Amino acid sequence: MKVELKTVDDIIISRSAIKDMAKEIGFGIVDQTKIATAVSELARNIVIYAGSGILNVSAVMKNDRKGIEIICEDHGPGIEDIGLAFKDGYSTSKGMGMGLPGARRLMDELDLKSEKGKGTTVMIRKWL
C-alpha cells in the first residue's frame, strides 16, 4: 500500500489505513494503536518539515515471523543532526519533540537515513 502525504488530512487517512492493515496481519488492538501512533508521528514530520512525502506499507516475513514495515520518504531539507533529533524534547519547530524518539519506542525496528538538502527516509517495523 502506498499513501501520499501532503496535508493533515492525509495523516489521518494514513493512520486509519495502516491500523486496518495491521489488524489484517494479526496485530492486537494495543499494537495496532502503537503502529498507527508511530506512523502518525512520522507522517506529521513529513508534512510539517518536508511539505510532502510517501508512505510505503507492506506485510513482511522473517524467519516465520509476520510483521509490518512502513517506509516514510520525503525530499525535504533533511535532518542536520540525527542524534539530536532522537532526543526527547528536541524540536526545530515549536512541537513537543516526541516524533522520532516516540516512534522508535513504539516499534521494534527503526532505521533513518537523511541527507541535508535531499530528504529523509525512515523505515519502521513491528513484529507479531
Residue pairs with C-beta under 8 A, 6 or more apart in sequence:
1 17
1 18
1 21
1 56
1 57
1 58
2 54
2 55
2 56
2 57
3 10
3 13
3 14
3 17
3 18
3 54
3 55
3 57
4 10
4 52
4 53
4 54
5 11
5 14
5 43
5 46
5 47
5 52
5 53
5 54
5 55
5 74
6 47
6 51
6 52
7 47
8 47
10 43
10 47
11 40
11 43
11 44
11 47
14 39
14 40
14 43
14 55
15 36
15 37
15 39
15 40
15 43
16 36
17 57
18 35
18 36
18 39
18 55
18 57
18 68
18 70
19 32
19 33
19 35
19 36
21 57
21 59
21 68
22 31
22 32
22 35
22 36
22 68
22 126
23 32
25 59
25 66
25 67
25 68
25 128
26 66
26 128
27 35
27 68
27 126
27 128
31 126
34 106
34 107
34 126
35 68
35 70
35 106
35 107
35 126
37 102
37 106
38 70
38 102
38 103
38 106
38 107
38 124
38 126
39 55
39 70
39 72
39 124
41 98
41 99
41 100
41 102
41 103
42 55
42 70
42 72
42 99
42 100
42 103
42 122
42 124
43 53
43 55
43 72
44 99
45 99
45 100
46 52
46 53
46 72
46 74
46 76
47 53
48 93
48 95
49 74
49 76
49 77
49 92
49 93
50 74
50 75
50 76
50 77
50 119
50 120
51 74
51 76
52 74
53 72
53 73
53 74
53 75
53 76
53 119
54 72
54 73
54 74
55 70
55 71
55 72
55 73
56 70
56 71
56 73
57 68
57 69
57 70
57 71
58 68
58 69
59 66
59 67
59 68
59 69
60 66
60 67
60 68
60 69
60 125
61 67
62 127
65 127
65 128
66 127
66 128
67 108
67 125
67 126
67 127
67 128
68 125
68 126
69 123
69 124
69 125
70 123
70 124
70 125
71 121
71 122
71 123
72 120
72 121
72 122
72 123
72 124
73 119
73 120
73 121
74 119
74 120
74 121
75 118
75 119
76 119
76 120
77 116
77 117
78 114
78 115
78 116
78 117
78 118
78 119
78 120
79 85
79 112
79 114
79 116
79 120
80 116
82 112
82 114
84 90
85 100
86 100
86 101
86 104
87 97
87 101
88 97
88 98
88 101
89 96
89 97
89 98
90 97
91 97
100 110
100 112
100 122
103 110
103 122
103 124
104 110
106 126
107 124
107 125
107 126
108 125
108 126
108 127
109 123
109 124
109 125
109 126
110 122
110 123
110 124
110 125
111 122
111 123
112 120
112 121
112 122
112 123
113 120
113 121
114 120
114 121
